[in-house]
Amino acid sequence: MIKLTRRAVMMAAAASGLPSLSWAENLPAIHVVEGSGCECCKQWTNYLRENGFQVTSEERFGTLLMQHKIDLGVPIELTSCHTGSVDGYFLEGHVPADDIRRLLQERPEALGLTVPGMPYGSPGMGPETKRDAYDVLLVRRDGTSEVFTRYPEAS
């Protein structure tokens, strides 16, 4: 009889070419509130899944979506189209997966991350190889923000 251990399952997954389970085990789920009918919201949600996150989503329209952002503490001037929530932080707009992982690892005293607007080439907004320059901002609990990661224009 074969004894299944965690190690055996991980080795079998690696040998079969399946994605590793280690990220999924360590990452909390992200809940995304998307704008009704917004295709880029769905693209970002799919991008998160492709990068190992467990994601739930729902659609809200107009003032219901804006109220959700306000309730989470997203500054109005730093909004985008969709808002994620993960482990006590908000994720506003097209935040890259690596920045979410870094946020969860470093656990800064903050409300969350935002990519204001909808920069071309950010996750879910076109090819990264043609991206415009953009910043991921960390929003502190007092409402101030600072650059968390800078993404230069693709060359």
C-alpha positions in Angstrom: 0.0 0.0 0.0 1.3 3.5 -0.9 1.5 5.9 1.9 0.6 9.5 0.8 2.6 12.1 2.6 2.8 15.8 1.9 6.2 15.3 0.5 5.0 12.6 -1.8 2.2 14.8 -3.1 4.6 17.7 -3.7 7.1 15.5 -5.5 4.4 14.0 -7.7 3.1 17.5 -8.6 6.6 18.7 -9.5 7.2 15.6 -11.6 3.9 15.9 -13.4 4.5 19.5 -14.4 1.5 20.7 -12.3 1.9 24.0 -10.5 3.3 23.9 -7.0 0.8 23.9 -4.2 3.2 25.9 -1.9 2.0 29.4 -2.9 -1.7 28.5 -2.7 -1.1 27.0 0.8 0.5 30.2 2.1 -1.5 32.9 0.4 -4.7 34.2 1.9 -7.7 34.4 -0.5 -8.4 37.7 -2.3 -12.0 39.0 -2.7 -12.4 41.4 -5.6 -15.3 43.8 -6.1 -15.5 44.5 -9.9 -17.3 47.2 -11.7 -20.3 45.9 -13.5 -19.5 44.7 -17.0 -15.8 45.8 -16.8 -13.6 43.5 -18.8 -10.3 44.7 -17.3 -11.6 43.8 -13.8 -12.2 40.3 -15.0 -8.7 40.3 -16.6 -7.1 41.2 -13.3 -9.1 38.6 -11.4 -7.9 36.0 -13.9 -4.3 37.2 -13.7 -4.4 36.7 -9.9 -5.7 33.2 -10.3 -2.9 32.5 -12.9 -0.4 33.7 -10.3 -1.5 31.2 -7.6 -4.1 33.2 -5.6 -7.5 31.9 -4.6 -10.0 34.6 -5.7 -13.6 35.3 -5.2 -15.4 38.1 -7.0 -18.6 40.0 -7.2 -19.9 42.9 -9.4 -21.2 46.2 -8.0 -22.3 49.2 -9.9 -21.7 53.0 -9.5 -22.3 54.3 -6.0 -22.2 50.8 -4.4 -18.7 50.2 -5.7 -17.6 53.7 -4.6 -19.0 53.2 -1.2 -17.1 49.9 -0.9 -13.8 51.8 -1.7 -14.6 54.5 0.8 -15.4 51.9 3.5 -12.0 50.3 3.0 -10.2 53.7 3.1 -9.2 54.0 -0.5 -8.5 57.7 -1.1 -10.8 59.1 -3.9 -7.9 60.5 -5.8 -6.1 57.1 -5.9 -9.0 55.0 -7.2 -9.2 52.7 -10.2 -11.9 50.4 -11.5 -11.9 47.4 -9.1 -11.0 46.8 -5.4 -9.6 43.7 -3.8 -9.4 42.8 -0.2 -6.7 40.5 1.3 -5.8 39.8 4.9 -6.9 43.3 6.1 -5.4 45.2 3.2 -7.1 46.7 0.1 -5.8 46.3 -3.4 -7.0 49.1 -5.7 -6.7 48.7 -9.4 -4.2 46.7 -11.4 -1.7 45.8 -8.6 0.9 43.2 -9.7 1.0 39.8 -8.0 4.6 40.3 -6.8 3.6 43.5 -5.0 0.8 41.7 -3.3 3.1 38.9 -2.1 5.6 41.5 -0.8 2.8 43.4 1.0 1.7 40.1 2.7 5.3 39.2 3.6 6.4 42.6 4.9 3.0 43.5 6.6 3.5 47.3 6.8 1.3 49.4 8.9 -0.9 50.5 6.0 -4.4 50.3 4.5 -3.3 48.8 1.2 -1.8 49.2 -2.3 -3.2 51.1 -5.2 -2.4 51.6 -8.9 -4.4 54.7 -9.6 -6.1 55.0 -13.0 -5.6 52.2 -15.4 -2.0 52.3 -16.8 -1.5 50.5 -20.0 0.6 47.4 -19.5 -0.3 46.9 -15.9 -1.8 43.4 -15.1 -5.0 43.1 -17.0 -4.4 46.3 -19.1 -2.4 45.0 -22.1 1.0 43.5 -22.7 3.7 44.3 -20.1 6.2 44.5 -23.0 4.5 47.7 -24.1 3.6 49.1 -20.7 3.5 52.8 -19.7 5.5 53.8 -16.6 3.5 53.5 -13.4 3.8 53.4 -9.7 2.3 51.1 -7.1 1.5 53.2 -4.1 1.3 52.1 -0.4 -1.5 54.0 1.4 -0.7 54.5 5.1 -3.3 54.5 7.8 -3.2 58.3 8.0 -4.2 58.5 4.3 -0.7 59.5 3.0 0.8 57.5 0.3 4.3 56.6 -0.9 5.8 54.7 -3.8 5.9 51.0 -3.0 7.2 49.8 -6.4 8.1 51.8 -9.6 7.6 50.2 -13.0 9.4 52.0 -15.8 8.1 52.2 -19.3 8.8 49.1 -21.3 11.6 49.7 -23.8 
